[in-house]
Amino acid sequence: MRSRLYIAALSFAMLGLHACIPTKNLGENERLLVSMEPTGLKSVDPAAIQELYQQQPNRMVLGSTPYLALYNFGKKFYDPQKIRQRMEKQENRMDRKIEEAGTDTVKINKLRDKFNGRIDRLKNKLQEGNFVMQLGEPPAIYDSLRMQETMDQIEIYLNSKGYFNNNLSYTKDVKQEKLVYIDINIEENQPYVYSELSYDIKDPRILRIVERSQNRSLLQTGERYDEEQLTQERDRLYEMLRNRGYYDFARAYIEFEVDTSFAENTARVKTIVQSPEQDSTHKVYTIKNVYFKTDADRFGIPRDTLEYNGIKYIAYEHKYSSKILDKKVDIYPGQRYSQLRTLTTQRKLADLDAFQFNNVFYTKVQAPTDSSYELNALVNALPAKKFQETAELGMNFTEKKPGPFSSLNLRVRNVFGGAENLDFGVRGGIEYQASLSDPDQAVLIREFGLNSSLSFPVILLPFTRKNLLADFSPRTRFYTGYNSEDRQEYVRSTYELGLDYIWQRARSSLQPPVMQFIFSPVNFNIVQGDIKDIGFRSRLENNSSGSRSLLGSFDDGIISFIGFNFIYNTNDFTQTRNARFFRTLVELGGLTKELGLNLNVNNLRTYQYGRINPDYRRYIPLGNKRYFVYRINGGVASPMFSGQTLPYDKFFFAGGASSVRAWQSRRLGLGSYAALTVKEDTEGNKVIVRDYDIEQPGEVLLEANMEYRFNMFSFINGALFVDAGNVWLLNPDANRPGADFRFNRFYKELAVGTGFGLRFDLSVLILRFDFATKVYDPAQWKNERFVLPNFNLGGFFTTNNQSTLQIGIGYPF
């Protein structure tokens, strides 16, 4: 039966693919461009060549063009004349409504915004087609003229990269009489290199500045000629001079003279800095006065002026501490003008989250003589709203069926006048997971939490005068919170109190921060709970032995720890950069006991432990909205000193939407150990079966993920992925053979899953559906560990232990 189903599905798929071939829609002399590939490249990035195509080929899948077929299908319902009529109707209706509004300008502006939005959407539909057409691709009718334009653009690009001796040609192969395949043959040949670098600068002061920075120049003899590098060198010189007082200096003053006639494959470059038209030298400006305005203008009312550290703070009412603002300003009287200090001042003020926006303006001072050139600086900062509320509503989905969650947050700015921020938050949600007694039934899980935090824009430590790490956007954060979790197995309540020191660094002063440091010297958590399910308690008892009792991790206790978190991230929110991400979290718990501070309150257990969790990710763009991404995540946690066990929340877990996706959340592990349970079969007999429902906390984590991401239709992206990983115990456990980590066999115990993902990029969020199936299950008998043959397409939507559907918000990593 299953074989006949597969044959029928394959037949329908082949018929569908055949129907996607679009040659029947082409004119007599038209051919469809379906492939264009650069060949022969050795140094140049192929993705850079593909960006130069003046005509993008239609994408093919298994010999067909489904995107073009989708476009042609949508075109059947596309009526441009009807769209134009709708546009005209909206324009007439807008004119009528505006006429009825009379002289009410507020109402008229609202009407224009409303109808212009509708008209713009119709214009977009008229130009790009209906929704289905936009999901697909219009036909790429091969055009020899546009092909020649592509070749011209490639030649210009190669020349700009120093490959002046390149040879270009292309071969056209027509298949099935209508499908065009293009191979672009590129011979880079030997590139030109810089043989001599010189300067032509008449202004002696600028010449000295440029020569002193020669070792930092982006142009060095022996390197390949690159026009992009020349542009970057122009920017470097421009910024360097602007940072040394040359307020009037412009990029146009900098030129490069390139001579390639001196010797074969060499280029001599002369850097020219022109003098102003009406003077022989460029003017250097200094700052005379600095004014800091912290409120909006009220015409006719004078402001009060307060001077601190040479800066004049002007306001109708001084609501911000000048001592705090002074640490965010890098511009002072007597300094030379600096574009860098201007931008760092704006960035530091923006990091405060106290102002809606800020700008720095300069005006020239009319000096009595021509020998001095001065500027007045005005820092204009418009305050942000005192109170800001944000609300979130969404759905949780781990297994069985989704449940709603919501959160409400309130931020109060500038609480004590020093740009402090006070935050309050409340959150709650429910979700459903499989019942321990009956996996076909869903049980309700409730979560509720409250939190508050107070952050200061400085590092609060004795004897530092609040200057510690002042250039790295420092923050001191005090926080407290409460969280309650009510599950079928247990209930837990957590009370939190902590102190964080936060600062961040960038590669340069003008770039966004890529490194964040969080040092948490004080963290106190009181955990209270109760195990409700007798079966769950029994399983914990069966899986507990020796000094590392899993049952003990549910005891009421105090978790005090010192933590350090480091994050390095060069990516953006959309994850489209060639980037790296590294995060490591280190915790040492229970040190207070070693320091002689007894936190024993009401006989609560004090946990002593150590934990480290490094996580590395790599994002590699492949061009044309394609990316290869991989991740390596590991961790070790262990009781320390006189500690006997870990708190349950400090164990590692594997499986779930952001881990090894073929296993349900927190259900993978331990090692090659298979948890067993007793159940009744259909005849009422008790049998021992594999238990897939119990969570598997481990002390060692190792997992790796790989994804190939690509665009499918418009805002719909796809991914092919492979996940591997597991969790283990550090020491052997007689009750759980194979659960401990050993170097001579851990690689044999890495569970492997694979699958396909759909991602809906909705701009504000990414909705993700990952269909994953098990490939290798280390907890099976040795001759049954390769479980991929058990795959069944219908298993994604039924209760089974082979395949899962993981639903999430955002990328998995």
VOMI-55438 format. One record per residue (C-alpha): x, y, z. Coordinates in steps of 0.05 Angstrom, whole numbers, padded with zeros to 5 digits, always signed. Layout:
% VOMI-55438
XYZ...
END
This chain:
% VOMI-55438
+00000+00000+00000+00056+00048+00019+00094+00032-00046+00032+00048-00088+00024+00113-00050+00096+00133-00064+00089+00115-00138+00025+00156-00144+00057+00216-00109+00118+00211-00154+00074+00208-00216+00034+00269-00196+00100+00306-00180+00128+00289-00249+00064+00312-00283+00066+00377-00242+00138+00390-00261+00123+00377-00334+00067+00427-00330+00115+00479-00303+00156+00480-00367+00136+00546-00399+00159+00541-00471+00087+00537-00495+00077+00610-00473+00136+00637-00514+00131+00672-00581+00160+00642-00645+00227+00678-00639+00229+00682-00563+00275+00640-00519+00276+00634-00444+00340+00649-00405+00345+00596-00351+00418+00595-00332+00477+00643-00331+00541+00619-00298+00610+00651-00293+00668+00603-00306+00743+00608-00301+00745+00653-00239+00805+00645-00193+00806+00706-00148+00742+00745-00161+00680+00726-00121+00628+00694-00168+00572+00727-00126+00601+00795-00146+00596+00776-00219+00524+00752-00212+00504+00819-00183+00523+00851-00249+00474+00812-00292+00429+00859-00331+00380+00802-00340+00367+00751-00286+00352+00680-00311+00290+00644-00289+00305+00595-00233+00299+00521-00249+00281+00464-00202+00290+00392-00227+00288+00415-00299+00227+00458-00293+00212+00532-00278+00160+00531-00221+00169+00605-00205+00153+00625-00277+00094+00577-00277+00067+00611-00215+00074+00679-00249+00037+00654-00310-00017+00625-00267-00027+00690-00231-00028+00728-00296-00092+00693-00316-00127+00733-00262-00090+00799-00277-00132+00854-00309-00093+00920-00315-00154+00957-00342-00195+00938-00281-00138+00962-00235-00136+01029-00271-00211+01036-00263-00204+01023-00188-00149+01075-00184-00193+01126-00219-00251+01109-00173-00207+01120-00111-00181+01187-00139-00252+01211-00153-00276+01190-00085-00218+01225-00052-00233+01290-00089-00306+01285-00068-00289+01273+00005-00240+01330+00006-00292+01377-00024-00341+01356+00030-00289+01369+00084-00288+01443+00065-00233+01482+00102-00218+01429+00155-00144+01420+00139-00134+01365+00192-00190+01323+00162-00165+01337+00091-00094+01312+00108-00122+01249+00140-00164+01236+00078-00105+01246+00031-00062+01198+00072-00117+01146+00072-00133+01149-00003-00061+01159-00026-00042+01095+00011-00096+01057-00027-00076+01087-00093-00002+01071-00082-00020+00998-00068-00059+00996-00133-00001+01027-00171+00045+00974-00143-00004+00920-00164-00008+00951-00234+00068+00951-00242+00086+00885-00208+00023+00844-00217-00023+00811-00167-00001+00773-00105+00009+00707-00141+00050+00740-00196+00094+00773-00144+00107+00705-00112+00133+00681-00179+00181+00708-00232+00165+00742-00298+00193+00708-00360+00266+00725-00374+00263+00730-00449+00334+00725-00475+00359+00792-00502+00426+00795-00537+00432+00870-00525+00423+00862-00450+00473+00804-00452+00524+00852-00483+00508+00902-00428+00523+00847-00378+00590+00833-00410+00607+00908-00410+00590+00913-00336+00634+00852-00320+00692+00883-00358+00684+00949-00321+00683+00911-00255+00745+00869-00272+00783+00932-00292+00764+00965-00227+00795+00906-00190+00861+00912-00229+00849+00857-00281+00861+00902-00342+00885+00844-00384+00822+00803-00375+00791+00763-00432+00715+00757-00435+00669+00715-00478+00606+00676-00470+00576+00613-00500+00502+00604-00512+00471+00535-00511+00399+00528-00532+00363+00466-00507+00294+00441-00525+00296+00496-00578+00272+00548-00527+00315+00545-00464+00379+00586-00464+00439+00567-00421+00496+00618-00417+00567+00605-00395+00608+00669-00384+00681+00652-00395+00727+00697-00354+00803+00697-00357+00827+00743-00303+00901+00740-00323+00955+00776-00283+00928+00836-00244+00962+00904-00240+00997+00921-00175+01019+00986-00143+01092+00999-00160+01100+01070-00135+01059+01115-00088+01071+01190-00084+01038+01255-00061+01023+01322-00093+01000+01366-00034+01015+01440-00034+00990+01454+00037+01051+01438+00081+01010+01423+00144+00965+01373+00107+01026+01342+00074+01058+01329+00142+00993+01299+00169+00986+01253+00108+01059+01230+00109+01056+01215+00184+00997+01168+00171+01029+01133+00111+01038+01068+00150+00962+01066+00159+00948+01078+00085+00904+01028+00049+00950+01033-00011+01015+00994-00005+01066+00977-00059+01060+00907-00086+00985+00901-00072+00933+00893-00127+00902+00955-00157+00830+00964-00133+00786+01024-00147+00744+01008-00085+00808+01012-00045+00822+01081-00074+00753+01104-00053+00765+01077+00018+00833+01113+00020+00799+01178-00001+00749+01168+00056+00806+01154+00105+00843+01217+00087+00779+01258+00088+00759+01233+00157+00830+01242+00184+00833+01315+00163+00762+01329+00186+00782+01301+00255+00841+01349+00258+00803+01414+00253+00791+01421+00178+00717+01437+00183+00710+01463+00111+00749+01405+00080+00711+01365+00027+00724+01298-00007+00727+01333-00075+00795+01362-00055+00825+01291-00058+00843+01260-00125+00884+01202-00150+00926+01202-00212+00939+01132-00238+00993+01116-00289+00994+01046-00319+01044+01061-00375+01108+01056-00336+01118+00981-00333+01077+00919-00350+01022+00902-00300+01041+00959-00254+01006+01023-00232+01037+01086-00204+00988+01125-00160+00996+01198-00141+00952+01224-00085+00932+01297-00098+00902+01343-00045+00881+01408-00078+00883+01476-00043+00821+01520-00036+00807+01565-00096+00816+01630-00057+00872+01609-00010+00936+01569-00011+00921+01531+00053+00861+01500+00087+00834+01531+00151+00837+01497+00218+00779+01512+00265+00775+01508+00341+00714+01505+00387+00698+01570+00423+00633+01554+00460+00592+01490+00470+00518+01496+00484+00475+01436+00505+00399+01446+00495+00355+01394+00529+00284+01415+00512+00241+01438+00455+00237+01512+00436+00184+01557+00465+00188+01622+00426+00191+01686+00467+00211+01651+00533+00284+01656+00555+00321+01594+00577+00363+01586+00640+00437+01572+00631+00478+01526+00675+00553+01518+00662+00590+01454+00680+00661+01435+00658+00662+01489+00605+00595+01469+00572+00534+01515+00577+00471+01474+00590+00410+01514+00569+00338+01494+00586+00272+01522+00610+00276+01470+00666+00340+01430+00679+00313+01359+00683+00379+01322+00666+00441+01320+00710+00497+01359+00677+00547+01312+00711+00517+01253+00674+00510+01289+00607+00582+01312+00613+00605+01240+00609+00569+01232+00543+00598+01295+00510+00666+01293+00475+00664+01365+00449+00695+01419+00493+00717+01492+00484+00789+01499+00462+00790+01434+00422+00801+01431+00348+00739+01412+00309+00733+01337+00301+00681+01300+00261+00697+01237+00302+00683+01271+00369+00618+01299+00339+00593+01230+00319+00615+01195+00384+00577+01248+00423+00514+01234+00383+00523+01158+00392+00533+01163+00467+00472+01207+00476+00431+01159+00433+00453+01101+00477+00422+01135+00538+00352+01123+00510+00333+01189+00543+00326+01231+00480+00281+01223+00420+00338+01247+00375+00400+01290+00381+00442+01331+00333+00505+01373+00337+00506+01438+00297+00564+01485+00285+00564+01559+00268+00625+01600+00248+00646+01656+00295+00660+01722+00260+00731+01737+00283+00759+01808+00282+00821+01782+00245+00833+01729+00193+00885+01693+00236+00836+01654+00280+00779+01609+00258+00728+01588+00311+00663+01550+00316+00606+01550+00365+00576+01481+00377+00504+01468+00395+00483+01399+00420+00408+01396+00409+00374+01338+00445+00298+01330+00444+00274+01290+00504+00238+01224+00493+00171+01209+00525+00173+01202+00600+00129+01140+00598+00131+01087+00544+00086+01025+00542+00097+00964+00497+00051+00904+00491+00063+00837+00458+00014+00782+00440+00033+00716+00408+00029+00641+00408+00071+00588+00442+00080+00521+00407+00124+00465+00434+00083+00404+00419+00011+00382+00413-00024+00449+00402-00008+00523+00410-00027+00569+00467-00028+00645+00474+00021+00688+00511+00024+00763+00524+00068+00814+00559+00061+00886+00579+00121+00931+00594+00126+01002+00621+00189+01044+00618+00196+01108+00660+00254+01151+00636+00298+01199+00675+00272+01176+00742+00321+01214+00786+00346+01265+00735+00408+01226+00716+00380+01191+00653+00360+01130+00694+00308+01082+00666+00258+01044+00708+00224+00984+00675+00164+00944+00698+00140+00882+00662+00085+00830+00669+00079+00768+00625+00036+00707+00622+00021+00650+00576-00004+00580+00567+00018+00523+00523+00002+00449+00514+00048+00389+00518+00037+00315+00514+00011+00283+00577+00058+00236+00613+00002+00186+00624-00027+00190+00554+00017+00220+00499-00044+00229+00455-00074+00278+00505-00051+00350+00515-00041+00380+00584-00042+00454+00600+00021+00490+00624+00014+00559+00655+00069+00611+00663+00066+00678+00697+00119+00729+00713+00133+00798+00741+00197+00837+00736+00226+00906+00748+00294+00937+00736+00329+01003+00747+00388+01021+00703+00439+01077+00710+00482+01102+00651+00546+01094+00691+00585+01039+00728+00567+01048+00801+00628+01028+00841+00664+01063+00898+00724+01108+00882+00711+01110+00807+00676+01178+00804+00629+01145+00754+00682+01148+00700+00697+01074+00694+00688+01050+00622+00656+01117+00605+00672+01109+00530+00637+01042+00524+00564+01059+00539+00565+01031+00610+00503+01013+00650+00490+00989+00720+00425+00950+00726+00389+00927+00789+00333+00879+00777+00283+00836+00813+00230+00788+00789+00181+00732+00802+00165+00674+00757+00114+00618+00766+00110+00554+00725+00052+00506+00733+00061+00441+00694+00030+00372+00697+00094+00345+00730+00111+00400+00779+00101+00472+00801+00159+00520+00812+00164+00592+00835+00227+00633+00828+00244+00699+00863+00302+00737+00833+00347+00794+00856+00409+00815+00818+00460+00867+00797+00491+00873+00728+00547+00915+00699+00539+00923+00624+00585+00955+00573+00598+00947+00498+00652+00960+00447+00655+00972+00372+00709+00959+00321+00714+01034+00312+00680+01094+00344+00635+01104+00284+00610+01032+00278+00554+00997+00316+00579+00957+00377+00598+00885+00362+00620+00864+00432+00577+00865+00495+00601+00848+00565+00555+00832+00623+00586+00821+00692+00537+00798+00745+00570+00799+00814+00505+00792+00853+00450+00742+00836+00403+00712+00887+00347+00666+00867+00300+00631+00915+00267+00571+00883+00206+00536+00913+00165+00481+00883+00129+00416+00889+00126+00353+00847+00053+00339+00831+00056+00277+00787+00071+00212+00823+00096+00180+00759+00144+00238+00747+00171+00231+00818+00179+00157+00808+00219+00168+00744+00264+00219+00780+00276+00169+00835+00293+00115+00785+00341+00161+00750+00374+00187+00814+00433+00154+00847+00496+00171+00886+00514+00243+00901+00484+00272+00838+00411+00261+00855+00365+00287+00800+00309+00287+00851+00349+00335+00894+00350+00387+00839+00276+00399+00854+00288+00416+00927+00271+00485+00951+00335+00525+00952+00376+00588+00944+00415+00596+00880+00468+00650+00887+00519+00658+00832+00569+00704+00799+00563+00706+00723+00598+00735+00663+00569+00738+00594+00607+00758+00531+00574+00768+00463+00609+00782+00397+00562+00794+00339+00576+00825+00270+00508+00808+00241+00444+00848+00236+00372+00830+00252+00358+00803+00182+00420+00758+00185+00443+00778+00115+00516+00796+00128+00579+00755+00122+00584+00751+00197+00605+00714+00260+00571+00706+00327+00603+00681+00391+00573+00680+00460+00599+00649+00523+00566+00647+00592+00604+00629+00655+00571+00620+00723+00599+00602+00791+00545+00586+00842+00546+00582+00917+00612+00620+00928+00581+00656+00986+00586+00592+01027+00660+00587+01012+00669+00660+01032+00637+00646+01100+00569+00678+01085+00515+00630+01108+00452+00638+01067+00415+00581+01101+00344+00608+01107+00289+00561+01131+00333+00501+01114+00334+00519+01040+00386+00480+01001+00446+00521+00977+00470+00499+00909+00544+00502+00892+00562+00492+00820+00601+00516+00759+00573+00524+00689+00602+00546+00622+00565+00550+00555+00602+00574+00492+00562+00583+00427+00594+00598+00359+00556+00614+00294+00578+00631+00224+00537+00664+00169+00562+00660+00097+00524+00694+00040+00525+00655-00025+00492+00709-00068+00421+00713-00095+00390+00710-00026+00425+00645-00009+00463+00632+00055+00502+00576+00089+00499+00579+00164+00529+00534+00216+00531+00532+00292+00571+00496+00346+00542+00498+00416+00571+00465+00478+00570+00467+00553+00591+00435+00618+00557+00442+00686+00577+00408+00750+00567+00412+00825+00628+00442+00860+00658+00445+00929+00609+00410+00975+00551+00414+00925+00514+00349+00911+00471+00367+00851+00453+00422+00802+00390+00464+00805+00343+00437+00752+00345+00502+00712+00421+00497+00706+00422+00430+00671+00431+00428+00596+00376+00402+00550+00375+00382+00477+00319+00377+00426+00268+00429+00405+00259+00486+00356+00329+00516+00366+00367+00452+00379+00364+00383+00347+00297+00393+00315+00279+00320+00301+00270+00310+00377+00217+00343+00419+00239+00399+00466+00285+00375+00522+00273+00302+00504+00339+00283+00472+00391+00244+00513+00425+00220+00554+00481+00193+00510+00463+00123+00486+00418+00111+00546+00345+00097+00530+00294+00114+00584+00243+00059+00592+00174+00056+00622+00119+00005+00632+00054+00011+00593-00005-00031+00575-00013-00056+00504-00079-00062+00467-00093-00129+00501-00081-00101+00571-00013-00134+00580+00042-00094+00613+00103-00084+00569+00168-00045+00575+00174+00008+00521+00218+00067+00504+00199+00131+00542+00201+00191+00496+00163+00237+00542+00208+00250+00602+00256+00310+00600+00329+00290+00598+00373+00339+00638+00448+00332+00626+00513+00360+00651+00550+00360+00584+00521+00390+00520+00548+00384+00449+00509+00402+00387+00521+00426+00316+00473+00453+00264+00480+00468+00190+00430+00504+00146+00426+00523+00073+00377+00581+00067+00347+00605+00002+00290+00647-00023+00230+00610-00052+00175+00660-00067+00176+00734-00050+00174+00735+00027+00175+00659+00033+00243+00629+00046+00265+00556+00052+00320+00519+00088+00352+00450+00085+00384+00431+00151+00422+00378+00188+00426+00377+00264+00469+00334+00310+00479+00333+00385+00464+00303+00452+00471+00313+00527+00509+00269+00577+00526+00262+00650+00596+00274+00674+00601+00212+00717+00575+00141+00705+00506+00124+00733+00490+00052+00747+00416+00065+00735+00430+00097+00667+00483+00058+00628+00512+00097+00570+00490+00164+00597+00560+00188+00617+00606+00227+00571+00668+00189+00546+00718+00215+00494+00726+00146+00463+00652+00140+00445+00616+00207+00450+00619+00217+00374+00580+00152+00365+00526+00180+00410+00511+00243+00371+00438+00241+00350+00428+00265+00278+00365+00295+00247+00351+00329+00181+00294+00365+00148+00264+00423+00110+00242+00491+00136+00193+00544+00113+00204+00616+00137+00154+00672+00126+00192+00738+00129+00137+00786+00152+00186+00844+00163+00167+00854+00236+00179+00780+00251+00198+00714+00219+00148+00657+00227+00184+00590+00221+00160+00519+00207+00214+00465+00209+00196+00394+00187+00249+00348+00218+00260+00273+00219+00309+00229+00256+00368+00200+00217+00409+00168+00272+00384+00153+00342+00440+00132+00389+00392+00106+00442+00367+00050+00396+00398-00019+00393+00463-00016+00355+00437-00049+00292+00375-00004+00292+00405+00064+00302+00398+00087+00230+00324+00104+00232+00316+00146+00170+00281+00088+00133+00224+00095+00183+00207+00163+00154+00134+00173+00135+00111+00239+00106+00047+00237+00146+00087+00231+00211+00095+00306+00214+00022+00314+00230+00010+00254+00274+00035+00229+00342+00099+00191+00328+00172+00187+00350+00204+00193+00281+00187+00262+00255+00167+00329+00285+00140+00396+00263+00175+00452+00301+00142+00521+00300+00181+00582+00322+00189+00657+00317+00255+00681+00287+00313+00641+00261+00335+00579+00301+00405+00608+00307
END
